[in-house]
C-alpha cells in the first residue's frame, strides 16, 4: 500500500497535470489540508515530492507555486526516455542471462497479436494491450543489468505518455471501418518492431536492438507532432486522453 503522503502527492499531481490548478497558482498547505482532509505532515511530504518532480517550485515568500508541464515538456521527456530505453535494449542484448527474460517478452508479443486480430478497439482491449506493452518494455528495463536506467525512467514516469509501456490510442481514427483498419495497422507495425527487438536481443545483436528501440520509441514523438498539427491548442490533458484514459 502507498503511504498517505504518496497517495496525496498522486492526487495533487493529477490535479496539476489535468489543469485543476493554473500555472503559477500558489498552493496553500492549509487549503490542501482542508481539501484532502489530512494533517499538515503528509501535505508537506507530498509537496516535497512534487517539488523534486518539478511540478511545483518554492515561492519567494511562503509555500509553493504550480509549474504545470507543457506539451513541449512532454516531448523533451519522451526523447530522454527513448534514449534510455535504447540503451537498455543494447545492454540486454549484451547480457549473459538475457534468455531467462525472453519468455516474458514473447508472451507480451503474442498477447498483443491476439488482441489486434480481434479487429476491435474498446476499453477492455486497450487495457489489456497496455498491460502487455508494459510487460514487454519493463522486461527490457529490468533485464538490462543497469539499475540506473530504470531508476531514471521512473523519475519522469509521472508525466503523461511517460509511464513504462505507454501507448497512444487516437479514438478519432476508429470512427469508420477504414480508419479502424488504419489504426490496427499502426498497432501491427508497433508489434512488428517488438518482434525485431526480440530477435535482436535473442541473437545478442546489440547494435540492431538499440537502433530498433530508438525507432520504436520515436513513434511517440511522431504521434504528438501529428496531434499538434491537427490541433494548435493541444494540451497535456489531450495527451492524457490519447494515452488511453485518465492519468
Steps between C-alpha positions, in 0.01 A plus 500: 500500500612854429556729795260788567748757367563296182126468435455869569785589263329292230174692545667840492717393206192397304334832578805689374538297181130511411483877554305524824766744616613786277862565410672702777206448735607492864440179694401556859577227754194600698272479197643163397445368852138610482444374144643154566408474868853424619749650743788728403768228522387292197431823309855622557648163402282488187605852399869413539452203270323712239777760526758232416288405197502862382122543517521770764770743612555696818342842515721798578293554811329193645356187349529367147410613147351265240714420196271315260680287236452610140476293183862599427599368843339166412681490166835560667432232760395250230831563323691429822303183563565384143876529548480314832292216356737475202790465743305237694437298182869508411604396850246216514627366166847490655385336824598137557166417665278662235342164406345479848284805424406429138184296588342809661566703186366223276183472707438874468547485122256209469241676717516818290471300177192320633336827606564661161350200321167555680462795264340726759616780725316554828588583859569139595721444196693820575551400865630152407724632225650763730571228759675282240698795365602589856619141552714512185669832578541446874670166433768676296554764768527237774722263302748758367724462805522872574271604783554869429327473162174386661546741789540797267195396297302481822583865582296620199234227500247731669462698178238406236632253240811437711395198706661169399326362193281804435306478174302742284136432414355776285131413519430742215656256252271214600171660392471334155607153373779660295629698797475193723712295259754782481519509879537122525775515237694740721462263793624212284799709396582573863488131589707415191766727647467305826575181306812652343613612844440153641700334223788747531522452876468121466793493254707743706497763225543808720529749213178385335315487832602854586410636157161328492409627846598851397270479198224342708512765773504781243146400399367676810664825393353464151152455646530813713618698197197374303268606780664846509445545127137398538437721803704815554360520854607148600518464878654251740146393589453407134814285516359320803189415300712379207699275733191297575310666780540694822849556630 
